[in-house]
Amino acid sequence: MDSKATKTITVFGATGAQGGGLVRAILADKNSDFSVRAVTRNVNSEKAKELARLGAQIVAADIDDIQSIKKVLEGTYGAYFVTFFWEHFSVEKEQQEVANFIKAAKEAHLKHIIWSTLEDTRNWMSLDDNRMPTLQGKYKVPHFDGKGEADNFFVESGLPTTFLRTSFYWDNFIHFGMGPKKGEDGNYYITLPMDDKKLAAIAAEDIGKCAYGIFKKGSEFIGKTIGIVGEKLNGDEMAEKLSKALNINVIYNNVSPEMYRSFGFPGADDLGNMFQFKRDFNADFNGARDENLSKELNPQLQNFDNWLSKNVAHVPLE
């Protein structure tokens, strides 16, 4: 980094999709006012070594250990906080991690925090609403609700926080088993319980790039909730674009949320509820995510076609 890069941003989840995108965005900007401290549990992983080669300062911390969080926040301007529900499927654990972030951040006197969050769906559906099952006794969509509830922790702490609401990753078509599956008829199918509603989605790396845009704006977005998205497409539109990019016939298989919840993979009930929430409250969910603002924050924002052109070789065909 050049000598004027005086403000350090500590990025948690630096080897993950969101954090990695932010680390790379900072390092790619040769005129940046920021330097980056990339936090990972394993500083010897290939991903960590790659970020080090690009110029990131790599540090080890465990978000279950407050002292290690305090250490990596020392002397820094800002932080990007993200939790990974799918590692443990526990809202309580995730919220404890947030509490750890906040406790450590208070002592570090940070100027700007970005918290990667999602809606608390219980603001739209009470637990006794039987349109979808209640999970783990007190959530509708656990991986949403826990983060949304934790927004209040940041508000109550008084820390200078921007609440960044993310969208579905197109990368799930590569990594999360959601890619096109071959049917007995020779066609390929993507399966979602969304009817004809549009799914707000984004390239995972663009989340980090949008976050960098927020940091660059200084205090403008502190205390605000920002929703980001690359493009909003329905199942048929995504299938058409996948067909063209992959040169196969992809068909959108619209199923009921009940059917999706019954698929039996870990988290199927949570994801079935999530898609149902996005379907049933589509105007609210999509209305909270602004393509124009996302593009302003990240001028390189990709739409689905852009993303496919870069990633088509990585989409597994089963």
C-alpha positions in Angstrom: 0.0 0.0 0.0 1.2 3.5 -0.5 2.3 5.8 2.3 -1.0 7.8 2.5 -3.0 4.7 3.4 -3.4 5.5 7.1 -6.9 4.2 8.0 -6.8 0.4 8.6 -10.0 -1.6 8.2 -10.1 -5.0 10.0 -12.1 -7.5 7.9 -13.5 -10.5 9.6 -14.3 -13.5 7.4 -11.5 -12.3 5.2 -11.1 -15.7 3.4 -14.9 -16.0 2.9 -17.0 -14.6 0.0 -18.0 -11.3 1.5 -14.8 -10.5 3.5 -12.6 -11.6 0.6 -14.4 -9.3 -1.8 -13.8 -6.3 0.6 -10.1 -7.2 1.2 -9.5 -7.4 -2.6 -11.4 -4.2 -3.3 -9.2 -2.3 -0.9 -6.0 -3.8 -2.2 -7.0 -3.2 -5.8 -7.4 0.5 -5.2 -3.9 1.9 -5.5 -5.0 5.3 -4.4 -6.9 4.1 -1.4 -7.0 6.0 1.9 -7.3 2.6 3.5 -5.1 -0.4 4.3 -6.5 -3.7 5.3 -6.1 -6.2 8.1 -7.5 -9.6 7.1 -8.7 -11.8 9.9 -8.8 -15.5 9.6 -8.6 -18.5 12.0 -6.0 -20.1 9.9 -3.2 -17.8 8.6 -1.6 -20.7 6.8 -4.6 -21.5 4.6 -4.2 -21.1 0.8 -6.8 -18.3 0.7 -5.0 -16.5 3.5 -1.6 -16.9 1.7 -3.2 -15.5 -1.5 -4.4 -12.4 0.3 -1.0 -11.9 1.8 0.6 -12.1 -1.6 -1.8 -9.4 -2.7 -0.6 -7.1 0.1 -3.0 -7.7 3.0 -1.8 -7.9 6.6 -3.0 -11.4 7.7 -3.9 -11.8 11.4 -5.4 -14.7 13.3 -8.5 -14.3 15.5 -11.3 -16.5 16.7 -14.7 -14.7 17.0 -15.5 -16.9 19.9 -12.6 -15.3 21.8 -13.1 -11.6 22.8 -9.4 -11.1 23.6 -8.4 -12.2 20.1 -11.0 -9.8 18.6 -9.7 -6.9 20.7 -6.1 -7.6 19.6 -6.9 -7.4 15.9 -9.0 -4.3 16.3 -6.3 -2.3 18.1 -5.4 0.9 16.3 -7.8 0.4 13.4 -10.2 2.9 11.8 -13.1 0.5 11.0 -14.2 -3.1 10.9 -16.3 -5.4 8.7 -18.3 -7.8 10.9 -19.8 -10.9 9.4 -21.0 -14.2 11.0 -21.4 -17.6 9.3 -24.6 -19.3 10.6 -24.1 -22.4 8.3 -21.0 -23.4 10.2 -23.1 -24.3 13.3 -26.8 -23.6 12.6 -27.1 -21.9 16.0 -28.7 -18.4 16.3 -27.5 -18.3 20.0 -23.9 -18.9 19.0 -24.2 -16.3 16.2 -25.6 -13.7 18.6 -22.8 -14.5 21.1 -20.3 -13.8 18.3 -22.0 -10.4 17.7 -21.9 -9.6 21.4 -18.2 -10.4 21.3 -17.7 -8.1 18.3 -19.5 -5.2 20.1 -17.7 -5.6 23.4 -14.3 -5.6 21.6 -15.3 -2.7 19.3 -16.3 -0.5 22.2 -12.8 -0.7 23.6 -11.2 -0.1 20.1 -13.0 3.3 19.5 -13.7 2.4 15.9 -14.9 5.2 13.6 -17.0 3.0 11.3 -18.4 -0.5 11.5 -20.2 -2.3 8.7 -22.4 -5.2 10.0 -23.5 -7.7 7.4 -27.1 -8.4 8.3 -30.5 -9.5 7.1 -34.2 -8.9 8.0 -35.8 -10.3 11.1 -38.7 -12.0 9.3 -40.7 -12.1 12.6 -41.4 -8.4 11.9 -43.6 -9.7 9.0 -44.8 -13.0 10.5 -45.6 -13.7 14.1 -44.5 -17.1 15.4 -48.1 -18.3 15.6 -48.6 -17.5 11.9 -49.0 -21.0 10.5 -48.2 -20.1 6.9 -44.8 -21.4 7.6 -43.4 -23.6 10.4 -41.6 -22.1 13.4 -38.1 -23.4 13.7 -35.9 -24.0 16.7 -38.9 -22.9 18.8 -38.6 -19.2 18.2 -37.6 -18.3 14.6 -39.2 -18.3 11.2 -36.0 -18.0 9.2 -33.2 -18.6 11.8 -30.3 -17.4 9.6 -32.2 -14.2 8.9 -33.9 -13.6 12.3 -30.8 -13.9 14.4 -28.9 -11.3 12.4 -31.9 -9.0 12.2 -32.4 -9.2 16.0 -28.7 -8.6 16.5 -29.1 -5.2 14.7 -30.6 -4.0 18.0 -27.4 -4.9 19.8 -25.5 -2.5 17.6 -28.1 0.2 17.9 -28.1 -0.1 21.7 -24.3 0.0 21.8 -24.2 3.4 20.2 -21.3 2.2 17.9 -21.0 4.0 14.5 -22.6 1.2 12.4 -23.9 0.8 8.9 -26.3 -2.1 8.5 -25.6 -3.8 5.2 -28.4 -6.1 4.0 -27.2 -8.6 1.5 -28.9 -10.7 -1.1 -28.9 -14.2 -2.4 -25.5 -15.1 -3.9 -25.4 -16.4 -7.4 -22.4 -18.3 -6.2 -24.9 -20.7 -4.5 -25.3 -22.1 -8.0 -21.7 -23.3 -7.7 -21.1 -24.0 -4.0 -24.4 -24.7 -2.4 -25.8 -27.4 -4.5 -28.4 -25.2 -6.1 -27.1 -25.5 -9.7 -28.9 -27.1 -12.6 -29.7 -30.8 -12.1 -30.4 -33.1 -15.0 -33.8 -34.6 -15.2 -34.8 -37.9 -16.7 -36.1 -36.1 -19.8 -32.5 -34.8 -20.5 -33.3 -31.2 -19.5 -31.7 -29.4 -16.6 -33.7 -27.9 -13.7 -33.2 -25.2 -11.1 -35.6 -25.7 -8.2 -36.9 -22.8 -6.1 -40.2 -22.1 -4.3 -40.6 -18.6 -5.6 -43.6 -18.8 -8.0 -43.1 -16.0 -10.6 -41.6 -13.6 -8.0 -38.2 -12.0 -8.6 -35.2 -13.1 -6.5 -32.9 -10.3 -5.5 -29.4 -11.6 -5.9 -25.7 -10.6 -6.2 -22.2 -11.8 -6.9 -20.8 -12.6 -3.5 -17.6 -10.6 -4.3 -19.7 -7.5 -5.0 -20.9 -7.5 -1.4 -17.4 -6.7 -0.3 -17.0 -4.1 -3.1 -20.2 -2.4 -2.1 -18.9 -2.4 1.6 -15.8 -0.7 0.4 -17.9 2.0 -1.3 -19.7 2.5 2.0 -16.4 2.9 3.9 -15.2 5.4 1.3 -18.3 7.6 1.9 -17.1 8.2 5.4 -19.9 9.0 7.9 -22.6 9.3 5.3 -24.2 5.9 5.9 -23.5 5.6 9.6 -26.7 4.7 11.4 -28.4 3.7 8.1 -29.6 0.4 6.6 -28.4 -0.2 3.1 -29.7 -3.0 0.9 -27.6 -4.2 -2.0 -28.4 -6.2 -5.1 -26.9 -7.0 -8.5 -30.2 -7.9 -10.3 -33.7 -9.1 -9.6 -34.8 -12.0 -11.8 -37.6 -14.6 -11.6 -37.0 -18.3 -12.0 -37.8 -18.4 -15.7 -35.4 -15.5 -16.4 -32.6 -17.1 -14.5 -33.2 -20.4 -16.3 -33.1 -18.7 -19.6 -29.8 -17.0 -18.8 -28.3 -20.2 -17.5 -29.4 -22.0 -20.6 -27.7 -19.5 -22.8 -24.4 -19.4 -20.8 -24.1 -23.1 -20.3 -25.4 -24.1 -23.7 -28.0 -26.6 -22.3 -31.7 -26.4 -21.7 -32.4 -25.2 -18.2 -36.0 -25.1 -16.9 -37.3 -23.4 -13.8 -38.9 -26.0 -11.5 -41.2 -24.1 -9.2 -42.1 -26.1 -6.1 -44.1 -25.3 -3.0 -42.2 -24.2 0.1 -43.5 -27.3 1.8 -41.8 -29.5 -0.9 -38.6 -27.5 -0.6 -38.5 -27.9 3.2 -38.9 -31.7 2.8 -35.8 -32.1 0.7 -33.9 -33.1 3.8 -30.5 -31.5 3.3 -29.1 -29.6 6.3 -30.9 -26.3 6.5 -33.6 -27.2 4.0 -36.4 -26.1 6.4 -34.6 -22.7 7.0 -34.0 -22.1 3.3 -37.6 -23.2 2.4 -38.9 -20.6 4.8 -36.4 -18.0 3.5 -37.6 -18.4 -0.1 -41.2 -18.4 1.1 -40.5 -15.1 2.9 -38.9 -13.6 -0.2 -41.9 -14.8 -2.2 -44.7 -13.7 0.1 -43.2 -10.4 1.0 -41.5 -9.8 -2.3 -42.2 -6.1 -2.6 -40.8 -5.3 0.8 -37.7 -7.5 0.4 -36.9 -6.3 -3.1 -37.8 -2.7 -2.3 -35.2 -2.6 0.4 -32.5 -3.5 -2.1 -31.5 -0.7 -4.6 -29.6 -1.5 -7.8 -28.8 2.1 -8.5 -27.3 2.7 -5.0 -25.4 -0.6 -5.2 -23.9 0.5 -8.6 -23.0 3.9 -7.1 -21.2 2.2 -4.2 -19.6 -0.4 -6.6 -19.3 0.9 -10.2 -18.1 -2.6 -11.3 -21.4 -4.2 -10.0 -22.2 -7.4 -12.0 -25.6 -8.4 -13.3 -26.4 -12.1 -13.7 -25.1 -12.2 -17.3 -21.8 -10.6 -16.3 -21.4 -13.1 -13.4 -22.2 -16.1 -15.6 -19.7 -15.0 -18.3 -17.0 -15.1 -15.6 -18.1 -18.2 -13.7 -19.8 -20.5 -16.3 -16.9 -23.0 -16.1 -17.4 -23.4 -12.4 -21.2 -24.2 -12.4 -21.4 -28.0 -11.8 -23.8 -29.9 -14.0 -25.2 -32.9 -12.1 
